[in-house]
Amino acid sequence: MRPVLLSAALVLALATPVGAQQVLEFTAMDFAFRGPARATAGLATLRLRNTGKALHHVQMFRLEDGKRLADLFPVLYANAGVHNAPSWARAAGGPSAALPGQVIEVRQHLAPGRYAVICWIPAPDGQAHFMKGMMTEFEVVGAAPPVVEPEAGIRVTLNEYRASLSTPLTRGSHTLRIENVGRQDHEFLIVRLKPGKAPEDVDRWSGMGQVDEAPVESWMGMAGIAPGGVAWLTVSLRPGRYAIICFAPDRRDGRTHFEHGFRQVIEVR
């Protein structure tokens, strides 16, 4: 299976600067990524453009101890796609997830180092997308500048097992500051439910590899991030029912945080 690793990603040379803002764009296909090979330490916008026919996301891991994607792949493959990364692979967020044709963004501070990018989402045959070659890596270079936080109107804290918002979400555009204050990795997913659908429908659909019509009209958020991690997400909300979900695996029993109750339904008016 190692040849899959060698052909997994189509790589661009550099991240794209936009004024003072650095943009790292990842294009998702069925089943590969096209993305930057190098970025500069500091604040960056991470953009995911899904050109495939399945749900895709960007899950980043900051690799420690001189490790590379070639070291991470065998460990993940041995777990048959189960969300179980080694201790030297630290969950580092990323945009999650994009429906076919959708573009989503998150903003994060990137520390120097090497990062792996994978897609955990399962295909209809049960294999995680990274097992089909959907993975790449990039390097963040330069000294980390002082942290300058983007402005955010709403603060979101993630814990075991709930997201707490400083103020309720309403219609319109909002920038959320999302921080993991828990003891485990967490993700923050916000989906607009179709009429008559519930979070359980989202769990069932995403876990089966999207074999039928999606129960959601939009999907956006931040992939799993380690305790202490912070990201900024700008959302544009229409009136309707939304679910806030975390599918990260629990360290104690391997069950998803969704199964532990991390699912909330909110009404946006």
N, C-alpha and C positions, 0 to 999 in steps of 0.2 A: 504493500500500500504506500510505500514511501514515494514512488513517482507522482502520486497525487499531490504531495506537498510541493514538489518542484514546479508543477504546472498550475498551482492553485490560484495565483493572483496575477493580474495585469497591473503594472505599476507605473505611475507617473513620477517625474523626477522631483518635483518640489510642491510644497503647499502654495496656495495662491494668496498673496497679500492683498487686502482691500483697504487702502489707506493705512491706518495704524492697526487695522484688524486683520488677523491671520485666519484664513479659511482653509480647512482641510476637507476636501470633498471626496466621499466614497460613493462609487456607483456599484449598486448591487445587481447581480444577474443570477440566473439559475444555472450553475451554482458557482459563482466566483465574485471576487471584489476587484474593482479598479480603484486605486487610491494612491496617496503620496508616499514616496520613499523616505522623505525627510521633512522635518518641521523645526521651528524655532521654539525654544522654551518660553513659556508665558501663556497669556490668555489666547485662546483660539476658539473659533466657531467650527464645530464638527458637523458637517452636512452629509446626510444620507439621501441618495437619489435611487429609488427602487425602479429599475427597468425590467424586472422579472415578472413572473406570473404568480409568485408566492410571497407570503409575508417574509420580510428580512429585517435584520437589525445589525448594529455594530456593537459588539461586546469587546471592549479593550482590556488588555491585561498589561501592566507594567512588569517587565521581566527583570528579575534581580539575579545576582551572582553570576553575571556574564552569560545568562541563558539566552537562547534564540528560539524562534518558532520551531525549528527542527528538533529542539529538546522538548517543547510543549506538546507537539502533535502526538508522539507515541503515548504519552501519559493520558491525554484525552481519549485517544483511540482505544486504549486498553479499557477505559471505563465505558466504552460503547455509547458515547454521547451523553452520559450522565454528567450533570453540572458538578464536577469535582476536580478543581484545579489544584496543582501543587502549591506548597507554601511560598515558593519563590515567584509565583505568578499572582500579582496583586490586582484585584478587580479595579478597573480604572474608568468605568462609565462608558459613554458613547451614546449616540442617538438610537432610540428604540421605541417602537419599531415602525417600519413604513409599509403600508399597504401597496399593492402594485400601482405604479404611476405616481406615488406620493413622494414628496420631499419634506424632510424634517430636519431640525437643527437643535443642538444644545451648545452651550458655551462652557468651557472648562479651562482651568489652568493646567498646563502640561509641564511636568517636571522633566529634566533631562533624563535620557535613558532610552531603552528599546522597548517597543510596544508590539504586542501581538493583537491582531484583530480577527475575530471569528464570529460566526453565526451559529448560535445554539439551536435555533428553531428546527423542529423535526419536519422531514418530508413525509409524504403518505406511506412510504415503506418503513417508517420508523427510524430511519437514520437521521441524525442531526446533519444540518447543511454543511458543517465544517468537515464531516466525514466524506462528503462528496467533493471536497476541494475548496470550500468557501472560507478562506482564511488568507491573511497576508500579514506583513509586519512593516513597521516604519521606525525611524530613529528620530528622537528629539535632541537637538544639539544646542549648545550655548548655555551660559549661566542663567539660572532662573531669576527673572527680575522681581522687584517688589510686587506683592500682590495688590492689584487694583481691582476692586469688585465692581461689576456692572450694577447699575441701579435696578432695583427690584421692588415691586409693590407688594408682593405677598411672599412670606417666608413659609417654607414647607420643611418639616422635620420628619425623618423616617426612623422608626423604632420597631421593636418587636411587640405587636405586629400591626402597625398602623401608621398612616400619614396624618400629621397634624398641620392644619393651615392657620396662619395668623389671622386671616379674614376669609370669609366665604368667597367662592368663585362666582362671578356674575358674567353676563354676556359682555362681549367685547374682547379687547386685547389686554393681556396681563403678562408681566415678566415675573416668573417664580424663581426664588432662590431656594434650591433644594439641598438639604444637608443630611447626611447619614449620621445621626447621633446614637445609633444603636451599637450593639456588640457584634453584629453580623453584617455581611454584605446585603445591600438592599437595592432594588430598582424602583423606579417611579413611572408607572404606566397610566396614562389617562386616555380612555376610549369613549367615544360617543356611541351609546347603545342604540340599535335600531328599535322601533316600537315593538314592545312585547318581549324583548330580549333581556337577559340577566347576566351577571358576571359568570355564572356557571356555564352559560352558553359560550362565553369567550374562552374559558378554560378548556372546555371540551373541544372547541373548534381548533384552537391553536395547538393543543396537545396531539391532535390527530393528523397534523400536517396539512390542514386546510383542504379537506376533500369535498367541501360543499360551500355554499354561499356564506360570506362573512356575516356574523351577527352584529358587526359594528360598522359605522359610517366613517369613522376616522380613528387613527391610532397614533399616538405620539408619546414621547417620554424619554427617560434616561435609563440606560442599561445598568447592570449591577455595578455598584461602587463600594469600596471598602469603608469601614468606619472612619469618620472624619472627613470623608470626601464631600465635595461641594460642586454643584453644577447649576447653570441658569437655563431655564426653558421659557420661551415666549409662546403663549397659547392664544389662539383666537377662537372664542367660544360663541356658539349660537345657543339659543334656548333649547333645552332638552335634558335627557337623562344621561349622565356620565358615570363611569366606574373608574375608581382608582385602585390599581392592582399591583402586587409584587409577586412574581413567580420565582424569585431566587430560592435556592434550596436551603433548607435548614441544616445547620451544622450538627445538630443532635441526632436527627433521624433521617435526613435526606429528603423528607417531604417538602413540597413547595410551601413558601410562606402563604400563598393563597389557601392551601389546605389548613394552615394554622389560623386562618381568619383575616389575612391581610387583603381585604376587598371591601370597598366602600362605594355606595351609590349616592350620588349627589344630584340635585335638581338645579340646573342653571336657568334663571328666569330673565 
